[in-house]
Amino acid sequence: MAALLWRLGLAPCRLRAARPALPAAAAAVWPPPPRPGSVPPGPRRPLSFSAAELVRAAPGRLQPYLRLMRLHQPAGTWLLYLPCTWSIGLAAPPGSLPHWPTLALFGAGAVLMRGAGCTINDMWDRDYDKKVARTASRPLAAGEISTFQSFVFLGGQLSLALCVLLCLNYYSIVLGAASLTLVVSYPLMKRITYWPQLVLGLTFNWGALLGWSAIRGSCDWSVCLPLYLAGVMWTLVYDTIYAHQDKRDDILIGVKSTALQFKEDTKRWLSGFSMAMLVGLCVAGMNCNQTFPYYSAVAAVGAHLAHQIYTLDIDKPEDCWKKFASNRTVGVLLFVGIVLGNLCKRQESKTVQEPLESR
C-alpha cells in the first residue's frame, strides 16, 4: 500500500515535467495568470484633443501664459468668433458659401483678441481675483506671472492681432481699431455700473460689423446694425447667466453685475433680451433677403434660449456654467441657417428668371 501511494504521488510531477512549453504565439494569446499580490494594469487613457488637455500637455513655463489667455476655456472664444461668422455669411454673394479664408482669419483674430481681453481683465482684477474662489487660481492672482510679464505678453498678442487686422481693407482696419477702447475699458465697468454685461456685448459683437465690411468693403447699416444689436442682446443673456456664478463673492468685494441688478427677476429680463435678439435677427434677415432656412434657424435659436431660461437655476453655479457654455450651440445654429439660407437665394433667383425667359 505504501509503495502504491508513493507511485501515485509521483505521477502529477511527471505529468508537469512532461508538459511541453507553449510557443510564443500561444503565450501571447493566453498570458500567464498574474502573480499573487500584483495589480493588473488598468485600461489605457484615451487620447484627448480638448483645449484643456492641450494646455496641460504644453511645456510648464508656457502653461501660465496659455491659461492667462484662457486657451483652456474656449467657450468665450467661440462667443467672440460666432458673430463674425454670422456677418461674413450674410455678406456672401447669393448662392455662395462664406469666404473660408476670411472665416479662418477672423478665427485667428478671435483667439488673439479674446486672449488680449482676458489678459487686460486679469491685470485690472488681480487683487479682486485673489478673493474669489473661482478666480484665485488664475496665473496673475496666484503669482505664477508678474504684472510686467503679463504686460509684455499682452503686447505680443496685440501685435499679432494687428497683423491679422492689416490683412483687411482700409475701412475694416479703421473699424477694427475703434474697438480697442471698448476692449481696454470693459474690465473697469464692473466697478462703475451694474451693467458691465452691456459693455461686454458692445465689445464682443464688434465682429458683426467687421465681418460684413471685410467682405463688402463697408457696412450696410440696415443689416449690420440690427445684427449687432441682436448680438448685444445675446451677450446680455449669456453673461448675466455667467455672472450668477460669482454673485455672492461679488457682493463681498463690491463688484457690480446685471446678476446683482436683476436678482430674482433675472428670468424676466433674459426673456426680454431674447425677444429683442430675435427681432434684430429677423430685421437683419429681411434687409438682406434671407430665405426659409435662415428663419428656421432663428426659430431654433428662440427655442434654445427659451429652454435655457425656463430650466435655469440661478442659485446653482454648475447649472449657470452649463447654460452659459451651451450658447455656442445657439451661435452655430444661426450660422448654419445663414449658410443654408444664402444657398437657397440662388435657387429662388433661378425660379424667378425662368418664367421671364419663357415669355
C-alpha positions in Angstrom: 0.0 0.0 0.0 2.8 2.4 0.9 4.5 1.7 -2.5 1.2 2.4 -4.3 0.7 5.8 -2.6 4.3 6.7 -3.3 3.8 6.0 -7.1 0.5 8.0 -7.2 2.3 11.0 -5.6 5.0 11.0 -8.3 2.5 10.8 -11.2 1.5 14.5 -11.2 5.2 15.5 -11.0 6.0 13.5 -14.1 3.0 15.0 -16.0 4.1 18.5 -15.1 7.6 17.8 -16.2 6.4 16.2 -19.5 4.1 19.2 -20.3 5.5 21.0 -23.4 6.2 24.7 -23.2 3.7 26.9 -25.0 5.0 28.6 -28.1 5.5 32.3 -28.1 2.3 33.0 -30.2 0.2 30.9 -27.8 1.7 32.7 -24.8 0.7 36.0 -26.3 -2.9 34.8 -26.7 -3.1 33.1 -23.3 -0.9 35.2 -21.0 0.1 33.7 -17.7 -2.2 34.5 -14.7 -1.0 37.4 -12.5 1.2 36.7 -9.6 -0.4 36.8 -6.2 -0.3 40.4 -4.8 0.3 42.0 -8.2 -2.0 44.7 -9.6 -3.4 44.2 -13.1 -2.8 47.1 -15.5 -5.7 49.4 -15.8 -7.3 50.5 -19.1 -5.3 52.9 -21.2 -6.4 56.5 -21.0 -7.8 57.6 -24.4 -6.2 60.4 -26.3 -7.9 63.7 -25.9 -7.5 66.8 -28.1 -9.6 69.1 -25.9 -8.3 72.6 -25.3 -7.7 71.9 -21.6 -5.7 68.7 -22.4 -3.6 70.6 -24.9 -2.7 73.3 -22.4 -1.8 70.6 -19.8 0.4 68.9 -22.4 2.3 72.2 -23.1 5.7 72.9 -21.5 5.5 74.0 -17.9 6.8 77.5 -18.5 4.3 78.1 -21.2 1.2 76.9 -19.4 0.6 80.0 -17.2 0.5 82.2 -20.3 -1.9 79.9 -22.1 -4.2 79.9 -19.1 -3.9 83.7 -18.9 -5.4 83.9 -22.4 -8.0 81.3 -21.4 -6.9 78.9 -24.1 -8.1 76.0 -21.9 -11.6 77.5 -21.8 -12.6 78.1 -25.4 -16.3 78.9 -24.8 -15.5 82.6 -24.7 -13.5 82.5 -27.9 -16.5 80.9 -29.7 -18.8 83.5 -28.3 -16.5 86.2 -29.7 -16.0 84.5 -33.0 -19.6 83.4 -33.9 -21.0 87.0 -34.5 -18.1 87.4 -37.0 -19.2 84.3 -38.9 -22.8 85.5 -39.0 -21.8 88.7 -40.6 -19.4 87.0 -43.1 -22.1 84.6 -44.0 -24.7 87.2 -44.6 -22.3 89.3 -46.7 -21.6 86.4 -49.1 -23.0 86.6 -52.6 -26.4 84.9 -53.2 -25.9 81.1 -53.7 -22.4 81.1 -52.4 -20.7 79.7 -49.3 -19.0 82.1 -46.9 -15.4 83.1 -47.8 -13.4 80.5 -45.9 -10.1 82.4 -45.8 -11.9 85.3 -44.2 -13.5 82.9 -41.7 -10.1 81.5 -40.8 -8.6 84.9 -40.5 -11.3 86.0 -38.1 -10.9 82.8 -36.1 -7.2 83.6 -35.5 -8.2 87.1 -34.6 -10.8 85.9 -32.1 -8.3 83.7 -30.3 -5.8 86.6 -30.1 -8.2 89.3 -29.1 -10.0 87.2 -26.6 -6.6 86.3 -25.1 -5.7 90.0 -25.0 -9.0 90.9 -23.4 -8.6 88.3 -20.7 -5.0 89.5 -20.0 -6.2 93.1 -19.6 -9.1 91.8 -17.4 -6.7 89.9 -15.1 -4.3 92.8 -14.9 -7.1 95.1 -13.7 -8.7 92.5 -11.4 -5.7 90.7 -9.9 -6.5 91.9 -6.4 -10.2 91.0 -6.8 -9.4 87.6 -8.2 -7.5 86.6 -5.1 -10.7 87.0 -3.1 -12.9 84.9 -5.3 -12.6 81.1 -5.1 -13.3 80.5 -8.8 -10.6 83.0 -10.0 -8.0 82.7 -7.2 -6.0 80.1 -9.3 -5.6 82.5 -12.3 -1.9 83.0 -13.1 -1.7 86.6 -12.1 -3.7 86.2 -8.9 -1.7 83.1 -8.0 1.6 84.8 -8.6 2.7 82.5 -11.4 3.3 85.5 -13.7 4.3 89.0 -12.8 2.5 92.1 -14.0 5.4 93.1 -16.2 5.4 89.6 -17.8 1.7 89.8 -18.5 2.2 93.3 -20.0 4.8 92.0 -22.4 2.6 89.1 -23.3 -0.3 91.5 -23.9 1.9 93.4 -26.3 2.7 90.3 -28.2 -0.9 89.3 -28.6 -2.0 92.8 -29.7 0.9 92.8 -32.2 -0.2 89.6 -33.8 -3.9 90.7 -33.8 -2.7 93.9 -35.6 -1.1 91.7 -38.3 -4.5 90.0 -38.7 -6.3 93.3 -39.0 -3.8 94.6 -41.6 -4.9 91.8 -43.9 -8.3 93.5 -44.3 -9.3 96.6 -46.3 -8.8 100.1 -45.0 -12.4 100.6 -43.9 -12.2 97.4 -41.8 -8.8 98.4 -40.3 -10.2 101.7 -39.0 -13.4 100.0 -37.8 -11.4 97.3 -36.0 -9.0 99.7 -34.4 -12.1 101.6 -33.0 -13.0 98.6 -30.8 -9.8 98.8 -28.8 -11.3 101.4 -26.5 -14.0 99.0 -25.5 -11.6 96.2 -25.0 -9.5 98.2 -22.6 -12.3 99.9 -20.7 -14.7 96.9 -20.2 -12.9 95.4 -17.1 -13.4 98.8 -15.3 -17.1 98.8 -15.9 -17.9 96.3 -13.1 -16.5 98.9 -10.6 -18.7 101.7 -12.1 -22.1 100.3 -13.2 -24.4 97.4 -12.7 -24.4 96.9 -16.5 -20.9 95.7 -17.4 -22.5 93.0 -19.4 -23.9 95.6 -21.8 -20.4 97.0 -22.4 -19.2 93.4 -22.9 -21.9 93.0 -25.5 -20.8 96.1 -27.3 -17.2 94.7 -27.3 -17.8 91.0 -28.1 -20.2 91.7 -31.1 -18.0 94.1 -32.9 -17.3 91.3 -35.4 -20.9 91.6 -36.6 -19.8 94.9 -38.1 -16.3 94.0 -39.1 -17.2 90.7 -40.9 -19.5 92.4 -43.3 -17.1 95.3 -44.1 -14.3 92.7 -44.6 -16.3 91.1 -47.4 -18.2 94.1 -48.9 -15.7 97.0 -48.2 -18.1 98.9 -45.9 -21.0 98.3 -43.6 -24.6 98.1 -44.8 -26.2 99.6 -41.6 -29.6 98.3 -42.5 -28.2 94.8 -42.0 -25.2 95.3 -39.7 -26.9 97.4 -37.1 -29.8 95.1 -36.2 -27.4 92.1 -36.4 -25.0 93.9 -34.0 -27.8 94.8 -31.6 -29.1 91.2 -31.7 -25.6 90.1 -30.7 -25.5 92.6 -27.8 -28.9 91.3 -26.5 -27.5 87.7 -26.8 -24.5 88.7 -24.7 -26.7 90.2 -22.0 -28.4 86.8 -21.8 -25.4 84.5 -21.5 -23.2 86.8 -19.5 -25.9 87.6 -17.0 -26.2 83.8 -16.5 -22.5 83.6 -16.2 -22.4 86.4 -13.6 -24.8 84.4 -11.3 -21.9 82.1 -10.6 -20.0 84.7 -8.6 -22.8 86.9 -7.2 -22.0 86.0 -3.6 -18.3 86.8 -3.9 -19.2 90.0 -6.0 -21.3 91.3 -3.1 -18.4 90.8 -0.6 -15.8 92.5 -2.7 -18.0 95.2 -4.2 -18.1 94.2 -7.8 -21.3 95.0 -9.8 -23.2 93.0 -12.4 -26.5 92.5 -14.1 -27.0 89.4 -12.0 -27.0 91.6 -8.8 -29.2 94.2 -10.6 -31.9 91.8 -11.7 -31.8 89.4 -8.7 -34.9 87.2 -8.7 -36.3 89.0 -11.8 -33.5 87.6 -13.9 -35.6 85.3 -16.0 -38.0 88.1 -17.0 -35.1 90.3 -18.1 -33.5 87.4 -20.0 -36.8 86.7 -21.8 -37.0 90.4 -22.9 -33.4 90.3 -24.1 -34.1 87.1 -26.0 -37.1 88.6 -27.7 -35.1 91.7 -28.7 -32.4 89.4 -30.1 -34.9 87.5 -32.3 -36.5 90.8 -33.6 -33.0 92.0 -34.5 -32.2 88.8 -36.4 -35.5 88.9 -38.3 -34.9 92.6 -39.3 -31.3 91.8 -40.5 -32.6 88.8 -42.4 -35.4 90.7 -44.2 -32.9 93.5 -45.1 -30.6 91.1 -46.9 -33.4 88.9 -48.5 -32.8 85.8 -46.4 -34.8 82.7 -47.1 -36.7 79.9 -45.2 -33.6 78.1 -43.7 -32.5 81.3 -42.0 -35.8 81.9 -40.3 -36.0 78.3 -39.3 -32.6 78.7 -37.6 -33.9 81.9 -35.9 -36.8 79.9 -34.6 -34.5 77.2 -33.3 -32.4 79.8 -31.6 -35.5 81.1 -29.9 -36.5 77.6 -28.7 -33.0 77.0 -27.4 -33.0 80.3 -25.4 -36.5 79.6 -24.1 -35.3 76.2 -22.8 -32.2 77.8 -21.2 -34.2 80.4 -19.4 -37.0 78.0 -18.3 -34.6 75.4 -16.8 -32.1 77.9 -15.4 -31.3 77.7 -11.7 -29.6 80.9 -10.8 -28.6 79.6 -7.4 -26.5 76.7 -8.8 -23.2 77.8 -10.2 -22.8 74.4 -12.1 -26.1 74.9 -13.9 -25.2 78.5 -14.7 -21.9 77.4 -16.3 -23.7 74.7 -18.3 -26.3 77.1 -19.6 -23.6 79.7 -20.4 -21.4 77.2 -22.4 -24.5 75.9 -24.3 -24.7 79.3 -26.1 -22.1 78.1 -28.5 -24.8 75.8 -29.9 -27.0 78.9 -30.3 -24.4 80.7 -32.4 -23.6 77.6 -34.5 -27.3 77.0 -35.3 -27.7 80.6 -36.6 -24.5 80.3 -38.7 -25.8 77.1 -40.3 -29.1 78.8 -41.0 -27.3 81.7 -42.6 -25.3 79.4 -44.9 -28.3 77.3 -46.0 -30.4 80.4 -46.4 -27.8 82.0 -48.6 -27.6 78.9 -50.8 -31.3 79.0 -51.3 -31.2 82.5 -52.6 -29.7 81.2 -55.9 -32.4 78.7 -56.3 -35.1 81.3 -55.8 -33.5 83.7 -58.3 -33.5 80.9 -60.9 -37.2 80.2 -60.4 -37.9 83.9 -60.9 -35.8 84.2 -64.1 -37.1 81.0 -65.8 -40.7 82.3 -66.3 -39.4 85.7 -67.6 -37.2 83.9 -70.2 -40.1 81.7 -71.4 -42.2 84.8 -72.4 
